[in-house]
Amino acid sequence: MGMGDSSKEDTITMNKSTVYLVIIALLGILLIGSIFTQGFGIIKSTTVAPTPTPTPTPTPTPTPTPIGVTALATFKGYAQKIGLDTAKFNSCLDTSKYSTEVQKDFSDGLALGIQGTPSFMIGRRDGAPQTLVGAQPYSVFKAAIEAELANTNQTNVTTKTSTFADDDPKLGLDSAPILIIEFSDFQCPFCERFYSAAYQNLQTDYVKTGKVQIVFRDFPLSNIHPKAELAAQVAQCAFEQGKFEEMHDVLFKNQNEWSNLN
């Protein structure tokens, strides 16, 4: 082999060595890169989702108490509805002006043996009364009134019906021969039943014809009807302005509206 051939072999050998070194270098680089990527997590880039910003919970706005949501406000609304001087009425009610009067009626009722509502004393003004208890049908009241109208010869009467009338609100003429003294509770469902079933007929047939006068006395059963005494004062404050009957009717017609209010 000549010198030229030897030079070529050396060149080939050197070129192969260079290729091997390059290949080894590349493998080393790949190996190191794999270690860093998998083992340490330094080179590998990852995308992290941003943490959502929580939506703040709004602070609830207190709801104002509307007029009429309490029994007291509802009663004052009734006063306006029937045309009372509301400033005078509100002052009367807020100061419990007729609390003593209501309690007097209740005490008088107890002294007379009244135990429940509604209770009625029916008789001629100068005669002895008979007693009816409960929401009796109109026919029962009619029979009692007719019997008293026919009983004109009562003698030796020790306690007259008129004795129990006091100075309470009245419906009908003072000259009416028959008195009905009603002990009532505005929150009592049986009193409302009497109002709905018999009261209107009594007005038409006997009060407006001048035969009967009804006297209203308060007997609030506060232990079972917590708004009854306040309602009685409401009616008394309306009576002060000459509108007891109007308030009496509104209270009974709307009993379900105000009975369960605070």
DOLUM-355896 format. One line per field, with one value per residue (C-alpha): x, y, z; residue in three letters. Coordinates in Angstrom, 1 decimal. Layout:
BEGIN
c1 <- [X, ...] $
c2 <- [Y, ...] $
c3 <- [Z, ...] $
resn <- [ala, ...] $
***
This chain:
BEGIN
c1 <- [0.0, 1.4, 1.5, -1.5, -3.6, -2.4, -3.5, -6.9, -7.4, -6.4, -8.8, -11.6, -10.7, -10.7, -14.0, -15.6, -14.2, -15.6, -19.0, -19.0, -18.0, -20.8, -23.3, -22.1, -22.3, -25.9, -27.0, -25.4, -27.3, -30.6, -29.9, -29.2, -32.3, -34.5, -33.2, -33.9, -37.3, -38.7, -36.7, -36.6, -39.3, -37.2, -37.0, -40.5, -43.0, -46.5, -49.5, -51.3, -54.9, -55.5, -57.4, -60.8, -61.5, -64.5, -67.6, -68.3, -71.7, -73.8, -74.9, -78.7, -80.5, -83.0, -86.6, -88.4, -91.6, -94.5, -97.4, -100.1, -97.8, -98.5, -101.9, -101.3, -100.5, -103.4, -105.8, -104.5, -105.1, -108.7, -109.0, -108.0, -110.3, -113.4, -112.5, -111.3, -109.0, -105.9, -103.7, -106.3, -107.0, -103.3, -102.7, -105.6, -104.4, -100.7, -101.4, -103.9, -106.4, -109.3, -107.4, -109.1, -112.5, -112.0, -110.8, -113.9, -116.2, -114.3, -114.6, -118.3, -118.8, -117.0, -119.2, -122.3, -121.1, -120.0, -117.5, -117.4, -118.1, -120.4, -122.8, -126.1, -128.4, -131.8, -134.8, -137.1, -135.4, -137.4, -137.5, -135.2, -132.9, -132.6, -129.2, -128.1, -124.6, -122.8, -123.3, -127.0, -128.9, -131.1, -134.3, -133.2, -132.7, -136.0, -137.9, -136.3, -137.0, -140.6, -141.1, -139.8, -141.9, -145.0, -143.9, -145.2, -146.3, -143.1, -143.3, -141.0, -137.9, -134.8, -132.3, -133.4, -131.7, -130.9, -128.6, -126.0, -125.9, -123.2, -121.9, -120.7, -121.4, -125.0, -126.8, -130.4, -132.7, -132.7, -136.4, -136.3, -138.2, -135.8, -132.1, -129.6, -126.3, -123.6, -120.3, -118.0, -114.4, -113.4, -110.9, -113.4, -114.5, -117.9, -118.5, -117.7, -120.1, -122.9, -122.0, -122.2, -125.3, -127.6, -126.4, -127.5, -131.0, -131.3, -130.4, -133.0, -135.9, -135.5, -132.9, -133.9, -137.6, -137.0, -137.8, -134.3, -131.1, -127.9, -125.2, -121.7, -119.5, -115.9, -115.0, -111.5, -110.3, -106.7, -105.4, -106.5, -107.0, -103.9, -105.1, -108.6, -107.8, -106.0, -108.9, -111.4, -109.3, -109.4, -113.2, -113.3, -111.0, -113.3, -116.3, -114.6, -115.0, -118.5, -117.7, -117.9, -120.3, -118.1, -115.0, -117.0, -118.0, -114.5, -112.9, -115.3, -115.3, -111.5, -110.9, -108.9, -106.6, -105.4, -105.9, -102.6, -100.4, -97.8] $
c2 <- [0.0, 3.4, 6.5, 7.9, 4.9, 5.2, 8.9, 8.0, 5.3, 7.7, 10.3, 7.7, 6.5, 10.1, 10.8, 7.7, 8.7, 12.2, 10.8, 8.5, 11.4, 13.5, 10.7, 10.1, 13.8, 14.0, 11.0, 12.6, 15.8, 13.9, 11.9, 15.0, 16.7, 13.7, 13.7, 17.4, 17.2, 14.1, 14.1, 17.8, 19.4, 22.4, 22.5, 21.1, 24.0, 23.5, 25.7, 26.3, 27.4, 30.6, 30.3, 31.9, 34.9, 34.1, 36.3, 38.1, 37.3, 40.5, 41.6, 41.4, 44.7, 44.6, 44.8, 47.7, 46.8, 47.9, 49.7, 47.2, 44.3, 44.8, 44.8, 48.3, 49.7, 47.8, 49.4, 52.8, 52.1, 51.2, 54.6, 56.4, 54.2, 55.1, 58.8, 59.4, 62.2, 60.0, 62.2, 62.2, 58.5, 57.6, 59.6, 57.9, 54.5, 55.1, 56.3, 53.5, 56.1, 53.7, 50.8, 51.4, 51.6, 48.2, 46.7, 48.0, 46.4, 43.1, 43.3, 44.2, 41.1, 38.8, 40.2, 39.4, 35.8, 36.3, 33.5, 33.5, 35.4, 36.4, 36.7, 38.7, 40.1, 40.8, 42.4, 45.4, 48.4, 48.3, 44.5, 41.6, 40.4, 36.9, 35.6, 34.1, 32.7, 31.9, 32.6, 31.7, 31.7, 34.8, 32.8, 32.4, 36.2, 36.9, 34.6, 36.2, 39.7, 38.9, 37.3, 40.5, 42.7, 40.7, 40.7, 44.2, 43.4, 42.7, 43.6, 43.5, 43.6, 44.1, 44.5, 46.1, 45.5, 49.1, 48.8, 47.0, 49.5, 51.7, 54.5, 52.2, 52.6, 52.1, 51.2, 52.3, 54.7, 55.4, 55.1, 51.5, 49.3, 46.4, 46.4, 43.9, 44.2, 42.4, 41.3, 40.7, 40.1, 41.5, 38.6, 35.9, 33.7, 33.1, 36.8, 37.2, 34.4, 36.2, 39.4, 37.6, 35.4, 37.5, 41.0, 42.4, 40.9, 42.4, 45.8, 45.6, 44.1, 45.6, 48.3, 50.4, 50.0, 51.5, 48.3, 47.4, 49.2, 47.3, 48.2, 47.0, 46.1, 44.8, 41.4, 40.6, 37.1, 38.1, 34.8, 33.2, 36.3, 38.4, 41.3, 41.5, 44.2, 46.4, 46.0, 47.0, 50.2, 50.8, 50.7, 53.0, 55.5, 55.5, 55.9, 59.1, 60.5, 59.2, 56.3, 53.2, 51.4, 51.8, 50.6, 47.7, 46.5, 46.9, 44.9, 42.0, 42.0, 41.9, 39.7, 37.2, 40.0, 41.4, 38.5, 36.8, 39.9, 40.9] $
c3 <- [0.0, -0.9, 1.1, -0.6, 0.5, 4.1, 4.3, 3.1, 5.7, 8.4, 7.2, 7.1, 10.6, 11.9, 10.3, 11.9, 15.3, 14.9, 14.0, 17.1, 19.3, 17.9, 18.4, 22.0, 22.7, 21.4, 23.4, 26.5, 25.9, 25.4, 28.6, 30.7, 29.3, 30.1, 33.7, 34.2, 32.5, 34.3, 37.6, 38.5, 36.5, 35.8, 32.1, 31.2, 30.9, 32.2, 32.0, 35.3, 35.2, 37.1, 40.4, 39.9, 42.1, 44.3, 43.8, 47.1, 48.7, 48.7, 52.2, 52.3, 52.7, 55.7, 54.5, 56.1, 58.0, 55.8, 57.3, 58.3, 59.1, 62.8, 64.5, 65.8, 62.4, 60.9, 63.5, 62.7, 59.1, 59.9, 61.6, 58.5, 56.4, 58.4, 58.4, 61.9, 62.9, 62.8, 64.9, 67.7, 67.3, 67.3, 70.5, 72.1, 71.3, 71.9, 75.4, 76.3, 77.1, 77.6, 79.1, 82.5, 80.9, 79.2, 82.4, 84.2, 81.7, 82.2, 86.0, 85.8, 83.6, 86.1, 88.9, 86.9, 86.3, 82.7, 81.9, 78.1, 74.9, 73.5, 76.4, 76.4, 78.9, 77.4, 79.0, 79.4, 80.8, 84.0, 84.1, 85.1, 82.3, 80.9, 79.8, 76.5, 76.0, 72.8, 69.1, 69.1, 65.8, 65.1, 65.8, 69.5, 69.8, 68.1, 70.5, 73.5, 72.3, 71.5, 74.9, 76.6, 74.4, 75.6, 79.2, 80.3, 83.8, 85.6, 89.3, 92.3, 90.1, 92.3, 89.6, 86.4, 83.0, 82.7, 85.7, 83.6, 80.7, 82.1, 79.8, 77.0, 73.2, 72.2, 69.0, 68.8, 70.6, 74.3, 74.2, 73.0, 75.5, 75.2, 76.1, 74.9, 76.8, 74.9, 76.5, 73.6, 72.5, 69.1, 68.6, 69.6, 66.6, 68.2, 68.6, 64.9, 64.2, 66.1, 64.2, 60.8, 61.5, 63.8, 64.3, 61.0, 61.3, 64.8, 63.5, 60.7, 62.6, 66.0, 66.4, 63.4, 64.3, 67.7, 69.7, 70.8, 72.0, 72.0, 74.6, 73.9, 76.8, 76.5, 77.8, 76.3, 77.0, 76.9, 78.0, 74.7, 72.5, 72.9, 70.7, 72.1, 74.7, 72.2, 69.8, 72.5, 73.1, 69.3, 69.4, 72.4, 70.7, 67.7, 70.0, 71.3, 67.8, 67.3, 65.1, 67.3, 65.0, 62.0, 63.8, 65.4, 61.9, 60.5, 63.4, 63.0, 59.2, 59.2, 62.2, 60.3, 58.9, 62.3, 64.8, 64.0, 63.6, 66.1] $
resn <- [met, gly, met, gly, asp, ser, ser, lys, glu, asp, thr, ile, thr, met, asn, lys, ser, thr, val, tyr, leu, val, ile, ile, ala, leu, leu, gly, ile, leu, leu, ile, gly, ser, ile, phe, thr, gln, gly, phe, gly, ile, ile, lys, ser, thr, thr, val, ala, pro, thr, pro, thr, pro, thr, pro, thr, pro, thr, pro, thr, pro, thr, pro, thr, pro, ile, gly, val, thr, ala, leu, ala, thr, phe, lys, gly, tyr, ala, gln, lys, ile, gly, leu, asp, thr, ala, lys, phe, asn, ser, cys, leu, asp, thr, ser, lys, tyr, ser, thr, glu, val, gln, lys, asp, phe, ser, asp, gly, leu, ala, leu, gly, ile, gln, gly, thr, pro, ser, phe, met, ile, gly, arg, arg, asp, gly, ala, pro, gln, thr, leu, val, gly, ala, gln, pro, tyr, ser, val, phe, lys, ala, ala, ile, glu, ala, glu, leu, ala, asn, thr, asn, gln, thr, asn, val, thr, thr, lys, thr, ser, thr, phe, ala, asp, asp, asp, pro, lys, leu, gly, leu, asp, ser, ala, pro, ile, leu, ile, ile, glu, phe, ser, asp, phe, gln, cys, pro, phe, cys, glu, arg, phe, tyr, ser, ala, ala, tyr, gln, asn, leu, gln, thr, asp, tyr, val, lys, thr, gly, lys, val, gln, ile, val, phe, arg, asp, phe, pro, leu, ser, asn, ile, his, pro, lys, ala, glu, leu, ala, ala, gln, val, ala, gln, cys, ala, phe, glu, gln, gly, lys, phe, glu, glu, met, his, asp, val, leu, phe, lys, asn, gln, asn, glu, trp, ser, asn, leu, asn] $
***
